[in-house]
């Protein structure tokens, strides 16, 4: 079985791994990884959809998250898409 490492579509609902803070994808792109030869990195701009003051998360704030191919991701696509 082969997997496809592709950008996520804008508007895709995601959640952080372990804590499940909800967010959505604003933009996403795949490019060669600078520090891991032969692998790709998916850079995604995410927007938090709910506030969680204890974690320093405010609804509407945006962050850039990276996922290196072959490594465990920091967020997962939620099942309601």
Secondary structure, DSSP 8 states (H G I E B T S, - for coil): ---------TT-EEEETTT--EEEEEEEEEEE-SSSTT-EEEEEEEEESS-BGGGTB-TT-EEEEEEETTS--SEEE-TT-
